[in-house]
Amino acid sequence: MKCRLLFSFSWIGLVILLALSIGSAGHAQTLDVPRYTVTDLGTLGGAYSYAYGINNAGVIAGAAATPTQSGGIAQTAFLWDDDLHMINLGTLGGSGCPDCSSEAGGPNAKGVSPILSETGEIDPNGEDFCAFGTHRQCLAAIWKRGTMTALSNLKGGNNGQAYWTNNQGQTVGLAENGTADSTCSTGTPFQALRFEAVVWEPNGKIRELRPLQGDTVGYAFGINEHGQAVGVTGLCSNTQAPPIVPGTRAPHAVLWEKDGTPVYLGSLSGNVFTIPADINDSGVVAGASLSTDGTIHPFLWTREKGIQDLGMFPGAFLTGIPCCHTLNNKGDAVGLTVDGTTFNMRAVLFHDNQLLDLNTLIPSNSGWYLQFGGSINDAGEIVGWGTINGNTHAFLATPCHTDQNGSQCRDISVAEDKSNGTALVPTPAKVFDLREVRSRYGRLGVLLEGSR
């Protein structure tokens, strides 16, 4: 979410997420590859939008600008589906804080979406925990049945962030505790209190995920259906709360077993920067780590083989996978790569041991330049953001399974349909539940229950 995983570039004012990569692009394009149509998800009336997650029913979560939000950073959480299109989820600040921001992740199979949101209150310690630049209180929350509900903090803490919710209703993220630490501002600008990786259980009860021995802080980005979570732990002085600067301040990659036991995953070049971004239901972990050559490489971790360097996208200074839900149960992963000379970003797909530039897999006349792959579901549907008609918009890339030259793949962007790119914005009160149902074609779809 934002998507917080790895780092922030000032020129877009957002966290840049990382993409999984291996092999060479030139070689990859000669192999059997999927093709995609692209759907423009629109905005909430402003100029830009970002997609952060997609479930197996094709329901998408993210954040977009409203008519009063600008600058690329200010944004409001949304859900999107084929029927209602973009649904404005609002913020915890409500109508009393029109310039508050929020972001949505997930949702899970029941439509429960993890949220991080500002409130109308200024943080008492001057922190900027949501990193929107406002220094407001930042709270973890969930959106369920048309209502956004704040999740509890640890005792003494003022702020939290939620990142992913599994189908059991467990939500992972981080929350402050009441321990003041003068070294925290070294790791995270303006930070005064320590923070811990946490799980919120379906009943809302918060549970700490203890750090590795000797560490004092941490955060969790992903959780699978078995209750295993992944994230980072370290000292407050050398660990940055998300969003994160690439290459530094993420010392120890951790997998937490279902009972909360932390397992150290290792690194590619010492304990400086290693971030596990996601864990699938087979227990495979994907992430990014600073390599010995000074660039950021993607990795996979398995219990049998440990951490494995997947190499580097040619000419890039970083590649990797992002938070959240960017590794599916078939082993496909998405993200981005950043060129070391031009600093251009490209959305990438890791599929069947191939690294693929998503821009080569969509219709050449679509008008899209896909910059970031933010999430992938088990059907291979991909969401993220890119540019179209000079604006940054969230997209949905849908596999079209046609011939290799893509001649049967027709772009279905909103910009070309009858809505002229204008997203529908029903109020959250009109949407009570999101449930997966099996269609007669066998695909999991979405049933939205309640009045419309």
N, C-alpha and C positions, 0 to 999 in steps of 0.2 A: 504494500500500500504506500504509495508515493514512489515507488513501492519500497522505499526504505532500505532495500537490501544492502546496497553497497556504497553508493556515494552520491554526491550532489555536485552538479556543474552549475556555476553561477549564471551562465548564459541562458539556461532554461529555468533556473530557479527550482528545479525538481530533483529528487533523488534519481540517479541513473541506476538502473538495475543491470545485472550482468547476464550474459548468455552462455549457454553450454556449447563448446566447439571441439572439433577434432578433425584432423586431415586437412586437405587443401580444397579451396573453393573450386578451382579449375577442374580437379579430378571429380569432385562431387557431382558437377553438373552433367557428366557423361553417364551417370548411373540412373537407374529407375527411381524417379522421384514423384512425390504427390504434386497436385496442382490445386489451386484455391480460387474461390470467388471471394470478394471483399465487400463487406457491408459497413457503411458509415453509420456509427451509432448516434451521431448528432451531438448536441450539447443541451444544457439547461437554459438556453437563451443567451449565453455568453459566447466567447470566441473559441474556447478550447475544451477538450475533454481527454480523459485517460482511463483505460480499462485495466483493472488490477487482478481480476479473477473470473473464472468461469467454472460452473459445475457440469456434471454429466447430463443435465437436462438442457444445457445451453443458456441458462440464466447467468447474466454477466453483472459484475459489480465493478465500481470504479468511482470516479469523481469528475465533476465538470464545472465550468464557470456558469454562474447565473448572470443575468444582465448587469448586476452591480459588482461582479467580481472580475478582476483583470490582473495582468502581470505574470500569468503563468503559474503562480503559487497558490493564490486564493482559489478555493474549490469547494464543492458541496457533493456529498456522497449520493450515488445513484444505484439503482438496480435497473436492468434492461432485459426485456424478453420480446419475442416476436409479436406478441399480442399487444401489450401496452407500451412497448418501446421504452423510453427512458422515464423512470420513476424517481422523483426528487425525494430523498430521505431526510433532508433537512440537517440540522445540527442540534447539539444539546443546548446551545445558546438560545434557540427558538427565535421568535419574532423580536425579542428584546435585544438580540445581537445580530443584526443583519450582515455584519462583516465577519462573523465567525466562519471557520472552515471545518470541513470534515472529509473523511475518506472511508470507502467501504471495501471490504475484501470478501472472499468466498463467492457466493453463499454455499451452504451445505445443501444436502438433498432435500431438506425440509424448508429451505428458504431462509434459514437463520444466517445473518451476515455479520461478521465482526466489523467493528467500527473504531476509528479513533476520531475524536471530535473535540474542538475547543468549546469552552463554556464562556459565559460573559464575564467571569471573574478573572482578575489579574493575578498571576501566580504570586504568592506571598514572599517567595525568595527571589523573584526576578528571573526565574527560569523560563526557557522557551522550549518546553518538552515536546510539543507538536511540531516545532521547527517551521512554523508559518511566519515567523518574524514578529509576532504580536505580543509574546510573553504572557499569553493567557493560560489559564489552567487547561490541561489536556487530559481527557479521560478516555479509558477504554469503554466500549459499549457494545451492545448487540441490537440489531434490528430484527424484530420478529412480529408477525401479524400486524403490521402497520404502525408499530411503536418502536422508538429508539429508547433503550433503557441503559443507563450507566451501570458499569460493573464496579464492584467494590475495589478499593485500594488496600494495600497492606497498611498495617497500623502505623500512623505517623506520616504516611506519604500523601502527596497531593495530586500526583499525576500517574497516568498509565496509558498504554497503547495495546490494542488487540489486532492480531494479524491473520489468524486462520481458525476456522471452526470445523471440526470433523463431523461425520454424520451421527456420532454419538452425542453431539452437543458440547463437546469439550473445546474450549477456546484458549489459544496460547498467545502470549505477548510478553509484556514487561510491566512492572509497577514499582513505584518508589516505596522504600520503607522509611522509617523515621530517623535513620542514622545520618547525621551530618558528617561530611568528609570534605575538608578543604582542598583535597587533591582532585576532586571530581571535575572542577572547571578546567583542569589540564586535559582530561579525556573528552569532555563534552562542554562546549561553551555555555556559560551561565549556570551550569549544573551545581547544586549545593548538596543534594541528598543522594545516597546510594540507591540503586535500582536492582531488581531481581527478575529473573525469568519466572513466569508463573503460568499456571493453568487455572482457568475458571471452569468449574464443573457445571453440568447442565442446570443444577439448582442455584447457580450463581456464586457458590462458595469458592473463594480463592485459595489456591494451594501453591506454595513456593516450590520451585525446582532448584534444589541446592546447587551451588557452583562446585567446580573441582576444588579439591583441598588446596588451601592457600589463596584462593580467589575470593572476591567480596561482592562482585556485581555480575549481572548477566541479562540476557534476553533470549526469547524463543521466537522462531519464525514459522516453523511448520510442525504439524502433528498428523500422524496417519490414523487409520481406523483401528489400530491396535493400541493406541494411546502412547506410542513412542513419539518423542518430540526432539527437535534439533535447534541449536542456537549457539551462542557464544558466552563464555565467562572470562573474567579477568579481574584486574584491580580497577578501582574507579579512576585512577590516574592514567591508565593505558587502554581503557575500553570506552569507546564512544557509543552513547545511546543512539539508536537510529533517528535520522539518516546518518550515513557513515561516509567518511572520506576514504577513498580507495587507497589500499596499500599500507595503512597504519591503523592502530588502535582497535584491533580485533584479534587478541592473542590466542585464545584456546577454543577450538571447535569441539562441540559437545553433542552427544546423543544422550537423551534421558530415557531410560527404560520406563515401562508402564508404572513401576513402583517409585519412580523419581530418582533412581540411581544414575549418577552421571558417568558417561563413558567418554574418555578422551579419544578423538578421532585422528590426531596427528596433523601434520602440515607438510607443505612442499619445500619450505626453506627456513624452518624455525618459527618460534612463537611470536610473530609480528602481525600477520594478517591472514586469517583463514576463517571463512564464513560458510557454514553449511546452510543452504537456503531452503531445502525441501527434503522430505523423506517419503517414499512411496510405501505401499502396503506390503511390499516384499522386503522392506528394511533397507533398501538402497538409498544412500544419501548423496545429494549433489550440491555443489557449491563452487567457491572460488578461493584461490590461495595465492599469495605472493610467491613467485618462483625465484630460483637462484639467479635468473637472468634479469631480475628487476621488473618484469612484467607480471600481470595477473593472469593466471591460468585457471581453467575450469578443472574440477576433479569429480570423480565418483568414489564413493567409499562403500565397501561391503565388508561384512564380518569376516569373510574368508580371505580377501585380498588386501584389506586395509585401504589406505588412500592411494588413488591412482591418478597421475597427471595425464590429462587428455590432450595436451599439446596447446598450440596457439593458432588462432586465425591468422593467415599470412598478412604481414604488414601492420597488425594491430598492436596496441600497447596494453590492451586488456580484452579478455573474453571471459565469459562465465555464465552462471545461471542466477536468476534473481529469486527473491521472495515475491510472490508466494504461489504455491501449487504450479510450479513450472516444470516438474518432472511427473509424467503420468505413469500409470501402472503397466504400460506397454514399453516403457523405457525411452519414450520420446521426450525431448526437452526443448525449451525455447528461451530466448533472451536477446542479447544484442552484442555487437562487437564495435569497438571504437578504433578507427584508423590512427596509426601513430604519426602520420604526416598531416593529413587534412582534418583530423579529429571528427570526421563524419561518423554518424552512428547508423548501423544497419540492424534490422531485426533478423535473427537467425533461428534456424530449426536444426536440431540434432535428431536425425532419423536414420535407422539402420546403419549406424557407424559412418554416416555422412554428415558433414557440416554444410548446410544449405542457406544461401541468402534468400530470405522470403520474397524479396523484390523480383527475383528471377522466376518465381513460381506463381505469379499472379498475371492477369491479362496485361499486356504491354501498354494498352490504351486506357488503363483504369484511372490514370491521373494520380495514383497513390505513390508515395515513397514511405515505406514502412520502416520506422526507426527502432521500434522496441517491441519485443515479444514478451508479454507480461504474465501469461498463464496458458495452460493447455489442458484439455480434459481427455478422458479415455477414448472419445470418438475422434480425437485429433483436431478438434476445433481450437483455434488460437485467437487470443485477444491481446491487445496492446494499444499502441498509438503510432501515428505517423502523420505525414502532411498531405493535404489535399486542398487544392485551390488556395494555397498559401496559408492555410490554417492547420493547427495541430488538433486532430480529432482521434477519438477512440475508434478502433476497428474490430470487426469479427472476421476472421479468415476461415472459410468453410471448405473442407476437402471436396473436390468435385469428381475425383476418380475417373478422369477421361484420358484421352490419348496424350502422348508425351509432349506434343507441341501446344497443348492447351487450347486447341481450336474450339472445343466445345465448352470451355470455361467462359462464362459471360459474367462480367462484373455486375454486382447487384447493390452498388453503393446507394445510400439514401439520397445522395446528390442527384441521382438520375430518376428517382421515383416520384410519385405524385406529391409526396410530402415536401419536396424541395429542400430536404436536409433539416426540416424542423421536427425536433423530437416531441412526442407527446409527453406531457408531464402531469399525470394524475396525482392526486394527493395521496400520501401514504395511508390515510384512513380508508381508502377505497380498496386497498389490497390487504387481505387478512392472512393469506397463507400461500406458500409456494410448495407444491408437492410434485414429486416425480411420478408419472404414470406411463405405462407402456402403451405405445400406439399400436395400431394393427400392423405397422411395418416393423415393429420390434425396437424402435428407437425410443429412448426415454425422453418424454416431453414434459411440459409444465402445465399444471392445472392451477389457475388462480381462482380461489374461492372467495366469495363475498360480493358485495354490491359493487357496481362499476359506474 
